[in-house]
Amino acid sequence: LKGMVSSLEIKIDETAKELQETSRISQDRLKQALEAESKVVKLKNAMQRLEEKISEMEAEKQIMRQQTILNTSVAGHPPAVNVKNLENGHRTNSENQSNEAELAGNAGKSAAERQLENVDTLIDCVKDKIGFSNGKPVAAFTIYKCLLHWKCFESEKTSAFDRLIEMIGSEIENEDDNGHLAYWLTNTSALLFLLQKSLKTGGTGATASKKPPITTSLFGRMALSFRSSPNLAAAAEAAALAVVRPVEAKYPALLFKQQLAAYVEKIFGMIRDNLKKELSALISLCIQAPRISKGGVQRSGRTLGKDSPAIHWQSIIDGLNSLLAILKENYVPLVLIQKIHTQTFSFINVQLFNSLLLRKECCTFSNGEYVKSGLAELELWCGQVNEYAGPSWDELKHIRQAVGFLVIHQKYRVSYDDIVHDLCPILSVQQLYRICTLYWDDCYNTRSVSQEVISSMRALMTEESNDADSNSFLLDDNSSIPFSIDEISSSMQEKDFATVKPAKELLDNPDFVFLH
């Protein structure tokens, strides 16, 4: 009997363990199913957004094409309005009709003149620096509210857009004033965001009204049951909708959005190029280590005396900090600040790396240590302003790997595989060959890599000779615009503008009472 009880207890324990294992497996499978369901919903939402975006782009292109055709036909053929009026069978009342038309024209002209005066008042106000409200540009918000109230976005013909574009162009004529440029970069990008969220084309009405797909599966309903009440989100969305209102855009509004996007790109490029220009002279001083003693270069990167080698690197950091302070002061969107720094670091990488490969006197052990100490200062800066630097440090990978090769000891013991896979995986064989053949040790008089490594590189270059030219080892500076309108739009939220105050200079004007 005891044996049977013991056997039964063992079976019960085994059954309990199997039950626990089965329960664990079921929970894991349920979790996987819920995750899969969530991914499917996200993919459906992403696909719907993509379809809406494509539909909107096609509608915009269609409107632009139609307007172009219309403009061409109008330019090629004189208007036939007068002929139509003469043939409508009411010649006996022509004088009365003329008087009525004249009165209507005067009334319309008066309204048009008032609109022109209001646009003048708006431009006179926003062309001065009127600051920010809760971190958002007052000028951009005020312009948007005025254009929305005046129904300019829905108008087939208006001069307001042309005059605003002309005003922005005149405001950025001083290309050297980074503070002024940063102010207008913030305003143009914010206004572009508001237009992107507000302007809709006729072809997107159906897709815009679609709701995100609602899952009907068991797992989907289970997942939805755990979600919190959307009351707070709904309230925030309602506040945002009170600021940004969707309107069906006509050709002038779509053209204005394109021109505004072009100005955002132009101002961004001007600020970036100003920083490049400022740093260019300093970079040339950071390429080769200055000789201060027989023993080589000054090793300490922290001694910043007047003649210290580190002073040039510190000047670069000072230039970066100076511009960053200006961009932050003017509330430039984070994504644009990161893009400026990313392209600037790419420029530093290109300048240092190309100089290293073009000048034998730079391809030395001591110079490698000098550049390495300067790169350490840049890495420290990136860590200190990590949010604003973004992935800038990754842009220095060419010069970092090249310097890493210059400062290693006993290069003659390093194999080709070690160089390609461990030390310098990003560098091409032409670049590696150039560094290895130019290198000389000005401190310890050691040899470069072995002849076997050089032979391997030559063999590979011979195989690739049909695709490589004599300067294939050099890097090219990328001056393209590294962002899209969608990136700017995704960096802001409509609710951010819910608490923005319009220009106080216009609040006492009875023609701008709608701003209250």
JOUR-V344205 format. One line per field, one symbol per residue. phi: phi as a letter, one per 20 degrees, with the letter a starting at -180 (. if undefined). A space follows every 10 residues. Layout:
BEGIN
phi=???
END
This chain:
BEGIN
phi=.fffffffff ffffffffff ffffffffff ffffffffff ffffffffff ffffffffff ffffffffff fffffecffd ffffffdenc ffdfffffff ffffffffff fffffffffg fffgfefefd ncclndffff ffgfffffff lffeefbbef ffffffffff fdfefeefff ffffffffff fffffffefc dgedffffef egfdfdffff fffffefffe ffffffffff ffeddfceee ggffffffff fffgfffgff ffffffffeg ffffeefdff ecaffoefef ededfgdfff ffffffffff fffgfffffd lfggffffff ffffffffff ffffffedcf feecffffff ffffffffff ffffdgfefm eggffeffff fffgffefel ffeeefffff edecfeefff ffffffeefb eeddleeeff ffffffffff fffeffdddf dfeeedfedf eebcffffff eccfffefdf effffdfeef fdffff
END
